Amino acid sequence: MAKLWQKNYTLDSMMEHFTVRNDYIYDEELVVSDAIGSAAHAKGLNKIGILSDEECRNLLAGLDRIVQLRQSDSFPITVSDEDCHTAIEGFLTNELGDAGKKIHTGRSRNDQVQTALRIYMREAALKLSSASLGLSASLINLAEQNKDVPMPGRTHMQIAMPSSVALWALSFSEEILEETGMLLSLYDVIDQSPLGSAASYGVTLPLDREYTASLMGFRKVQNNVLYANNSRGKFEAFFLDHAEYIALTISKLAQDLMLFTLPEFGYFSLPRELCTGSSIMPQKKNPDGLELARSRTSLIGSCSMRVKSIIRALPSGYNRDFQDTKEPFIEGFRSALELVMITDEMIQGLEVHPDNLIAACTSELYATDRVMEKVLSGGNFRDSYKDVGLNLDKVQGEDPVASLRKRTSVGTAGNLMIEKDETWLAELSKRVEGEMGRLSSIYSSLIPSVKEAVL
């Protein structure tokens, strides 16, 4: 099909490549999302008399066919299409004639792209949340299985105070739960429909924006049509920033695991099937996944920065610059999802070595405990601190498990309150599962072939 804007001239081939670049490749990710938005728009046009009942039925059937083709990788998008939006309209026009030519009525490619991205982004938030909650659950399970396994706590990477495997694992679990909650709060912002805003200023047709929003499962309309356009890039950056927070937590977890799986530490072992080898040293089992976790965190952060750099200082209204936000958004989301999933697999296969952990709990670990004992016996903290510090050679070790049980404050190794984390996890999981089920039902009522998800 000719380009949606095609008139009485042919675009220069170099300009075509420059303006399209890799956009058509990434648009394969958006075919189902666009089909859902187009189905809602078709029903909206039918409601105001632009499309007949028969035309609307035929368009919905055509969109369902497109989804089926996409699901079998049989809906290619070429550079001449520019994007999936042209490819979809071209397919409908070839199949249905004039009805296909009517599908774009009252719609700009701008709000069409925005709507497809918003549908995609909404599900991306749920998928990343679901994967993150899975990782959190694995960390909680690791803690449950190692409640009483001691572990040296460290500050400045040096021996500090008694800790435990469970305390260490739950610290990451709670951080991920917090960050997932933040992502789900962002979901409430994402969950608004830009459809009907056209090229930033609406149209003179009586489009029922509330109706089409409800058909797509959006809880509200993004009211101001110019804001709907100006939010493009902003919402993508919001999402990528939240994804980066999750990645930053995983990066710290990866760094810890690289240290604690060293032979010199021997606290844990990674499953060998998740380690790579050396091309020259036959004995090597390298933690490449953990190393790449650090670099992927930087990649995700750079995607967010790319989007923000593109939209910085743009004037109001649509600008073609927005096109270049699509690639970093999809790349950043996919990288974050993959990072969470592979980290979850590593945690599930992690082997804990209690004997090595207990042996690492040397006497110096208990210096602060000795200070606290003197305080409980009536001494003041500063003199007690000085006395122990000047006589470190007299600090005796103790049963590390018994030492953990002396810590009774909420959230310490002796009072982990794992049940709170489990409740928190269950509440967030219920919300994610409920929302995914709601969207699946809404999508399939519009397009039967969309059984579960758009991604």
C-alpha positions in Angstrom: 0.0 0.0 0.0 1.1 3.6 -0.6 2.1 5.5 2.5 -0.7 6.9 4.6 0.3 10.4 3.6 1.0 9.6 -0.1 0.0 12.3 -2.6 1.3 13.1 -6.1 5.0 12.4 -5.7 7.4 9.6 -4.7 9.6 10.0 -1.7 13.4 10.0 -2.3 14.8 6.5 -1.5 17.5 7.9 0.8 14.9 10.0 2.6 12.7 6.9 2.9 15.4 4.9 4.6 16.3 7.9 6.8 12.8 8.4 8.0 11.9 4.7 8.4 15.2 3.3 9.6 14.4 0.3 11.9 11.0 1.5 12.8 9.2 -1.1 10.7 11.1 -3.9 12.5 10.1 -2.7 16.0 6.6 -2.2 14.7 6.1 -6.0 14.5 5.8 -5.8 18.3 2.8 -3.4 18.0 0.7 -5.2 15.4 -1.7 -6.7 18.0 -1.9 -3.5 20.0 -2.7 -1.5 16.9 -5.4 -4.1 15.9 -7.1 -3.6 19.3 -7.0 0.1 19.0 -8.3 0.0 15.4 -11.1 -2.3 16.4 -12.2 0.1 19.1 -11.9 3.0 16.6 -14.0 1.1 14.1 -16.8 0.5 16.6 -16.6 4.2 17.6 -17.0 5.2 13.9 -20.0 2.8 13.6 -21.5 4.4 16.7 -21.6 7.8 15.0 -22.7 6.5 11.6 -19.4 6.8 9.6 -19.3 3.0 9.2 -22.3 0.8 8.6 -22.9 -2.3 10.7 -21.7 -4.5 7.9 -18.6 -2.5 7.3 -17.8 -2.6 11.0 -18.3 -6.4 11.2 -16.0 -6.9 8.2 -13.3 -4.6 9.6 -13.4 -6.4 12.9 -13.1 -9.8 11.1 -10.2 -8.4 9.1 -8.4 -7.2 12.2 -9.0 -10.6 13.7 -7.3 -12.2 10.7 -4.4 -9.8 11.0 -3.9 -11.0 14.6 -4.0 -14.6 13.6 -1.4 -13.9 10.9 0.8 -12.0 13.3 0.6 -14.9 15.8 2.0 -17.3 13.2 4.7 -14.7 12.1 2.9 -14.4 8.8 2.2 -10.6 8.8 5.4 -9.1 7.6 6.1 -5.3 7.7 8.4 -4.0 5.0 10.3 -0.7 4.7 7.9 0.4 2.0 5.1 0.1 4.6 6.9 2.5 7.0 5.2 0.9 10.0 2.6 -1.6 11.1 -0.2 1.0 10.9 0.2 1.4 7.2 0.5 -2.4 6.8 -2.7 -2.9 8.7 -4.7 -0.4 6.7 -3.2 -1.7 3.5 -4.3 -5.3 4.4 -7.8 -4.1 5.2 -8.1 -2.1 2.0 -6.9 -5.0 -0.1 -9.4 -7.3 1.6 -12.4 -5.0 2.1 -12.1 -2.1 -0.4 -13.8 1.1 0.7 -14.4 -0.1 4.2 -10.6 -0.4 4.7 -10.2 3.2 3.4 -12.6 4.4 6.0 -10.8 2.9 9.1 -8.5 6.0 9.4 -11.4 8.5 9.5 -11.1 10.9 12.4 -7.7 9.5 13.4 -4.2 10.7 12.9 -1.3 8.3 12.7 -0.2 10.2 15.8 -3.0 9.1 18.1 -3.1 5.7 16.3 0.6 5.1 17.3 0.0 6.6 20.7 -2.9 4.3 21.4 -1.0 1.2 20.2 2.0 2.1 22.4 -0.2 2.8 25.4 -1.9 -0.6 25.0 1.6 -2.2 24.6 3.0 -0.2 27.5 0.2 -1.1 29.8 0.7 -4.8 29.3 4.5 -4.4 29.5 4.1 -2.9 33.0 2.0 -5.9 34.0 4.5 -8.4 32.5 7.5 -6.8 34.1 5.6 -6.6 37.4 4.7 -10.3 37.2 8.3 -11.3 36.5 9.6 -9.1 39.3 7.1 -10.7 41.7 8.3 -14.1 40.6 11.9 -13.1 41.5 10.7 -11.7 44.8 8.9 -15.0 45.6 12.1 -17.0 44.8 14.1 -14.8 47.2 11.5 -15.3 49.9 11.7 -19.0 49.3 15.5 -18.9 49.6 15.1 -17.1 52.9 12.5 -19.6 54.2 14.9 -22.5 53.5 17.8 -20.7 55.2 16.2 -18.9 58.1 19.0 -19.9 60.6 22.0 -20.0 58.3 24.4 -17.3 59.5 26.3 -15.1 57.2 28.8 -12.3 57.9 27.3 -8.9 57.4 29.6 -6.4 55.7 30.1 -2.7 55.4 32.8 -1.2 53.2 33.0 -4.9 52.0 34.7 -5.7 55.3 33.5 -8.0 58.1 30.9 -6.0 60.2 28.2 -7.8 62.2 26.3 -11.1 62.3 23.7 -11.5 59.6 22.0 -14.4 57.8 21.3 -15.7 54.4 17.6 -15.0 55.0 18.2 -11.4 56.0 20.3 -10.9 52.9 17.8 -12.5 50.5 14.8 -10.7 52.0 16.6 -7.3 51.6 16.4 -7.8 47.9 13.0 -9.3 47.9 11.5 -6.3 49.8 13.3 -3.8 47.5 11.9 -5.5 44.5 8.4 -5.6 46.0 8.7 -1.8 46.7 9.8 -1.1 43.1 7.1 -3.3 41.7 4.5 -1.3 43.7 6.0 1.8 42.2 5.6 0.4 38.7 2.0 -0.5 39.4 1.4 3.0 40.6 2.7 4.2 37.2 0.3 1.7 35.6 -2.5 3.9 36.9 -1.0 6.8 34.9 -0.5 4.8 31.8 -4.0 3.5 31.9 -5.6 6.4 30.0 -6.7 6.5 26.3 -5.2 9.1 23.9 -7.5 7.8 21.0 -9.4 10.7 19.4 -6.8 13.3 20.0 -5.8 13.0 16.3 -2.8 15.2 15.4 -3.0 17.0 18.8 -6.1 19.1 18.2 -9.0 16.7 17.8 -11.4 16.7 14.8 -14.9 18.0 14.0 -16.5 14.6 14.1 -18.5 13.7 17.2 -16.1 11.0 18.3 -17.1 9.3 21.6 -13.7 9.1 23.2 -15.1 7.7 26.5 -16.8 4.8 24.5 -13.6 3.8 22.6 -11.6 4.1 25.8 -13.9 1.7 27.6 -13.8 -0.8 24.7 -10.0 -1.0 25.1 -10.2 -1.3 28.9 -8.8 2.1 29.7 -10.2 3.4 32.9 -10.2 7.0 31.7 -9.6 9.2 28.7 -6.5 11.4 28.5 -8.5 14.5 28.5 -6.6 17.3 26.9 -5.9 16.4 23.3 -2.7 18.4 23.1 -1.4 16.9 26.4 -2.2 13.5 24.9 0.3 14.2 22.2 2.9 16.0 24.4 3.0 13.0 26.8 4.5 10.8 24.1 8.0 10.0 25.2 7.3 11.1 28.7 5.3 8.0 29.5 8.0 5.8 27.9 10.6 7.5 30.0 8.5 7.1 33.2 8.3 3.4 32.4 12.0 3.0 31.7 13.0 4.8 34.8 10.9 2.4 36.9 12.4 -0.5 35.0 15.9 0.8 35.8 15.2 0.9 39.5 14.4 -2.8 39.4 17.5 -3.4 37.3 19.7 -1.4 39.8 18.5 -3.8 42.6 19.4 -6.8 40.5 22.8 -5.3 39.7 23.6 -5.1 43.4 22.4 -8.6 43.9 24.5 -9.8 41.0 27.6 -8.1 42.4 27.0 -9.8 45.8 26.7 -13.2 44.1 29.8 -12.7 42.1 31.7 -12.1 45.4 30.0 -14.8 47.5 30.4 -17.5 44.8 34.2 -16.9 44.5 36.2 -20.0 45.8 37.7 -17.7 48.4 34.3 -17.1 49.9 32.4 -20.3 48.9 29.1 -19.1 50.4 27.0 -20.1 47.4 27.4 -21.9 44.1 25.6 -21.0 40.9 24.0 -23.8 38.8 26.6 -24.8 36.2 24.1 -24.7 33.4 23.9 -21.0 34.0 27.7 -20.5 33.7 29.8 -20.2 30.6 33.2 -21.5 29.8 36.5 -20.1 28.6 37.9 -20.5 25.1 41.4 -21.2 26.5 41.1 -22.2 30.2 39.3 -25.6 30.4 38.6 -25.3 34.2 36.6 -22.1 34.0 32.9 -21.7 34.9 32.3 -18.0 34.5 29.3 -16.0 36.0 28.7 -14.2 32.7 25.0 -13.8 33.5 25.8 -11.9 36.6 28.3 -9.7 34.8 25.9 -9.0 32.1 23.3 -8.1 34.7 25.4 -5.2 35.6 25.9 -4.1 32.0 22.2 -4.6 31.1 21.3 -2.2 34.0 23.4 0.4 32.2 21.7 -0.4 28.9 18.2 0.1 30.4 19.3 3.3 32.0 20.7 4.5 28.6 17.4 3.7 26.9 15.6 6.0 29.4 18.2 8.7 28.8 17.8 8.3 25.0 14.1 8.9 25.2 14.5 12.0 27.5 17.2 13.4 25.3 15.0 13.1 22.2 12.0 14.8 23.7 13.9 17.5 25.6 12.9 21.0 24.4 10.5 19.9 21.7 7.7 22.4 20.9 4.1 21.5 21.5 2.3 19.3 19.0 3.5 16.3 17.1 7.1 16.2 16.0 8.7 13.4 14.0 11.4 13.2 16.7 8.9 11.0 18.7 9.4 8.2 16.2 12.9 7.6 17.6 11.6 7.0 21.1 10.0 3.7 20.1 13.2 1.7 19.6 14.8 2.5 23.0 11.4 2.0 24.8 10.9 -1.5 23.4 14.6 -2.4 23.8 14.7 -1.2 27.4 11.5 -3.1 28.3 12.7 -6.3 26.7 16.1 -6.1 28.3 14.5 -5.5 31.7 12.1 -8.4 31.4 14.9 -10.7 30.3 17.1 -9.5 33.1 14.5 -10.2 35.8 13.7 -13.7 34.4 17.3 -14.9 34.2 18.0 -13.6 37.6 15.0 -15.5 39.0 16.4 -18.7 37.4 19.8 -18.1 39.0 18.2 -17.6 42.4 16.1 -20.7 42.1 19.2 -22.8 41.3 21.5 -21.2 43.9 23.2 -23.7 46.2 23.9 -22.5 49.8 26.9 -23.8 51.7 26.2 -23.5 55.4 29.5 -24.9 56.6 31.4 -22.2 54.7 29.1 -19.5 56.0 29.5 -20.6 59.6 33.3 -20.8 59.2 33.3 -17.2 57.9 31.7 -15.9 61.1 35.0 -15.1 62.8 35.3 -13.6 66.3 35.7 -10.0 65.1 32.1 -10.2 63.9 30.9 -10.1 67.5 32.7 -6.9 68.6 29.6 -4.8 68.5 27.7 -7.5 70.4 30.2 -7.2 73.2 29.7 -3.4 73.3 25.9 -4.0 73.6 26.5 -6.5 76.5 28.4 -3.9 78.4 25.7 -1.3 77.9 23.0 -3.8 79.1 25.2 -4.3 82.2 25.1 -0.6 83.0 28.0 0.9 81.1 27.6 3.9 78.8 28.0 3.3 75.1 31.0 5.5 74.3 33.3 4.0 77.1 32.1 0.5 76.3 32.9 1.1 72.6 36.4 2.3 73.4 37.1 -0.6 75.8 36.2 -3.2 73.2 37.9 -1.4 70.4 41.2 -1.3 72.4 40.9 -5.0 73.3 39.8 -6.7 70.1 42.1 -9.6 70.8 39.9 -10.5 73.7 36.7 -10.6 71.7 35.5 -14.2 71.7 33.4 -15.8 69.0 30.1 -17.5 69.8 27.4 -19.7 68.4 26.4 -17.7 65.3 22.9 -19.1 65.3 22.4 -18.2 68.9 23.7 -14.7 68.1 21.1 -14.3 65.4 18.3 -15.2 67.8 19.4 -12.4 70.2 18.3 -9.9 67.5 14.6 -9.4 68.2 13.8 -6.0 66.7 11.4 -6.1 63.7 13.3 -6.9 60.5 16.5 -8.2 62.1 17.9 -11.7 61.6 16.1 -13.0 64.6 12.7 -11.4 63.7 12.5 -11.4 60.0 8.7 -11.0 59.7 8.7 -13.1 56.5 4.9 -13.3 56.8 4.7 -9.6 56.1 6.7 -10.0 52.9 4.5 -13.0 51.9 1.3 -10.9 52.4 2.8 -8.0 50.5 3.7 -10.4 47.6 0.3 -11.9 47.6 -1.5 -8.5 47.4 0.6 -7.3 44.5 0.3 -10.6 42.7 -3.4 -10.6 43.0 -3.6 -7.1 41.5 -1.4 -8.1 38.6 -3.2 -11.3 37.9 -6.6 -9.6 38.2 -5.6 -6.8 35.8 -4.1 -9.2 33.2 -7.3 -11.3 33.4 -9.5 -8.2 32.9 -7.5 -7.0 29.9 -7.5 -10.5 28.3 -11.3 -10.6 28.6 -11.7 -7.1 27.1 -9.3 -7.8 24.2 -10.9 -11.1 23.2 -14.3 -9.5 23.2 -13.0 -7.0 20.6 -10.8 -9.5 18.7 -11.4 -13.2 19.5 -7.9 -14.2 18.4 -6.4 -12.2 21.2 -6.7 -15.0 23.7 -4.3 -13.8 26.5 -2.0 -11.0 25.7 -0.7 -8.4 23.2 3.0 -9.0 23.7 
